[in-house]
Amino acid sequence: MFVGDLVNSPLQFAEPDCDTCLSENQVEATRSRRRILEEAADARSLIFPAHLPGHGAAEVRRDGDTFALSRWAPFASI
């Protein structure tokens, strides 16, 4: 899943209700972020964050009511 601006910081995995001042609707942004992270964790999908350092994707897992990164899946060199 490409999450674009939904996740702007690694903190938002551990604290998905934490939002930036850049969201036009912080309540809806938080709701959307939580929904996408729940779907990704349940389906074991990879998250492609646009704003995190490094090349690759993150595997997300549930950690109680929040989320954590299970592993980082780097892009392989060709």
C-alpha positions, 0 to 999 in steps of 0.5 A: 500500500502506498500511503503518501501523506497519510504517514509523515513520521515513524512516530505515527505508527506508534501513535497513529492519532498524532497528526501534523498541522498540515492536515486540512481535517485532522480528525479525518486524517487520523481516522484514515491513517488508523484504518489503513494501518489496521488493513495493512497489519491484518493483511500483512501488506507492505506500506510504502511511505513517501516521507520516511528515510530509506528506499523500501517498504515497511511491514506493519503489525498491531501492537495493542491499539497502536502499530509497530514496524515488523521489518523494513523491506529494502528495495533490492539492487538491480 
